[in-house]
Amino acid sequence: MSEIPPVRKIIHVDMDAFYASVEQMDHPELKGKPIAVGGSEKRGVVSAASYEARKFGVKSAMSGIQAIRNCPELIFVKPRFDRYHEISKKIRTIFYDYTDLVEPLSLDEAYLDVTNNKKGNPSASLLAKEIRERILKEVGLTASAGISINKFIAKVASDYNKPNGQKTITPEEVHEFLEKLDIRKFYGVGKVTAEKMYQLGIFTGKDLKSKSIEYLEAHFGKSGIHYYNIVRGIDKSEVKPNRVRKSLAAEHTFNENLSSEIFMLERLDQIANEVSKRLNKSKVAGKTLSLKIKYSDFTLQTRSKTLHYYISDKSLIFETAKDLLFQEKLNNSVRLLGISISNLNTETKKILEQKSISVQLKFGF
């Protein structure tokens, strides 16, 4: 007789408008007001928007110009990433009080596997509630959470009762929940894929579930297998606490377009210094340097070079980026420059995966 596989209890915690909420917490005069972190009235891109700004359609990745059109009263705030990192560490410290199986996705969200947790609490829902209450009390920010049997469903669920809420999808509710779900709500289905699905008559999880694996592979390639599985609640990916950073980057959008090479080199030197600080802080180095160039007409170009050795020193990063900048003639004046370092030495380190071997007979939500 085969062993019954454990039913996992996964929590996805997602901070509410994290960057903007930190700024409103640190600057009480901004509370209740529409703010955008990053960008400006003339240049740049919005990194995060407060819920007050989101009511006007302001969202991340939107240009500063469009954001101010949507919300003339919008207040732009310069990002403070050191502060966001500081707050993020405090939040993760709380996570580790409950489980060592924590997989950060970014500064403001993470997966927690609480199947076997440090509190000995069989209810993942109660644990999520307690974690959110502690974040509010000890850090001063609200968080939302999704709780279910795998990472995919937990991720989708965390967006349901935002802000400052949570949603649990029990094993018995999984199939009905996924069948009713709008295809746009499926994590990993972007705007382009959603449009393609619409054209094929796929609007809900039920529509997606009706398609054979052969049909989905024919229309979506290898992703078809993924869609076939997730709509059936199948996601075997584990919460990996040893996620390895793949790259590290920094970029600057300029207040005025740059056409002078002297000014470009000055900015490139600053960016190289920032990247070097981040590499050394993370105690990593990389072999591949990529230079990102966005022109005044918004066209994007990337130039890369792989070295025979790892670098983290600012001067080496700058010299390599400079070589790439002058590798070929620039197409236009430049509005953004960025440097990323990949092929990091962390990828050569052995990753120890922690796996649960106990059998969980009751989900205990």
Phi, psi and omega in degrees: 000128183285150181286138179286124181293147181292141172274120186277156176239105184246133175247132171249115179259128182230117179293146183275116178044056195308299183303313182295322181293324177297317180295321179290328177291316182283337180233086184307334181293346180267351182297136179080001182251152178286115180233153176232130177268128183091171178068192177192177180295337184250325189226173170081181184233143179289125177274324180202152180229143176289164180296331177295325179282328182295334178299336180263008179088009177282130182212168181296151181075003177275144179293150179300325180296313180294323181298317181288333174293318180291323184221090182302335181271007184298137178253123179269135181235134179289132181293147178233083188294330176299320179292319180294322177296318180299313180294319181300320179297322179296320180293318181293329177300322177295316179305316185290349173287344184251327180197151174272350180271077180243125179242097178292135175263331179195190180294335189245009178207154181198155172263142174232127173264110183248023178307312173238098187253165184289342181271348182067023182265120182284350182262109178293328180295317179292324177295316179299318179298316180295319179297316180296320179295322179292321178299318180294316183287317188269334182248326179099011182236156177265152179223155174245159183215150173238139184230128177194197188272348178208173185295318183300309183291323178298320179296314179296318183294329183294341182270354188287315185245035176286149351274164173056048178213180177209158179219134179250132174246105182285164179306323181289339184263350188305306186295317179295319180299313183291325180293325181277346187291132174298137185301333180290342180275350180288119179299127181103347176264103182278183184299316182294314180295320179299317179298319179295319178295321178302317180296335179267006179080021179256107182244335181228172176300325179298319178296317180295319182295335182284347182272141180285163179295327178294319180296314182293322177294323181295326183262336185232009178064218181297332179295337180301322178296319179298313180296322179299319182284312187294326180290345175260009178077019182261113177209100186270000181296133183270158172287117186252104181289347183254038179303131182264129177296130182268332181201168178216135188213164172210146178211156180229133170261130188269149179293328177231144177300140181258130175239345179273128180295328179298314179294324179296318180294323177299315180291321180296323178297319179294318181293318178300320179296319180294317179296317180299317179299318182292320178297312182292326177294323179274355180059046178227166176214163183219164181257334184253124177248131178241134178254123180258128180233120174248125183273171182296337177269011176073006173288147186242139179224140178234131177237134185230154176214131178255125182267171179270001183214161180278142178231148171214350181289137183301317183295320179291322178296315181296314182297320179292318179294322179296317178301320180291324179298320182265010181299323177209165184295139177288143185282336188193183172291158190248135178252343181210140172231143179214150177234132173232144178245124179231191185056050187285157179289348176295334183288348179266353182276146180285133181258124179268122181260132178264126182236140177279131182247358180277155179263122179259111186275331180237138182286320174066041178285000000 
